[in-house]
C-alpha cells in the first residue's frame, strides 16, 4: 500500500491509534435569558463563539515489533486558524448569602465544518470535527 510517495509494509497493524490535541483561545459572547428572578434561578444561554488556534499536535501509538517502517510515521495536524461556533445551553443559579451565587450549566457547542485535518506522508487522511458538550460549575460574586 502507498501513502503519498511512501510504500508501506504489507504487515501494518489493523489499527493505528492516535491522540489529536488542539490548543485554542475561545471567545464566547452569550446572551443569558433568566427564567426567574429570585431564589433558584434557571436560565438559558445562546450566542456565537470565536476560537483562535494556538496549535495542534498528534501522538501515535503503534506496535512495530512485527515489522519495520521505511520511515517514521509522522501524522501532521493542520488546524484552522479561526473557528466559528454556536453555543446553546441551560443552567441554574443558586443565590447564597453576601451576594454570592453558585452557578451550574450545560452547553452544547456546534462547530460547522472541520477544525483540523490530519496528513501522513503528504497525504490527507481525514478531518476532525469539534462539537462539544460542556458541563460547568462556578461561583459568581456580585459587586
Buried (B, 14 or more C-beta within 10 A) or exposed (E): EEBEEBEBEEEBEEEBEBEBEBEBEEEBEBEEEEEEEEEEBEBBBBBEBBBEBEEBEBEEEBEEEEEEEEEEBEBBBBBBEEBEBBBBBBBBBEEEEEEEBEBEBBBBBEBEEBBBBBBBBEEEBEBBEBEEEEEEEEEEEEE
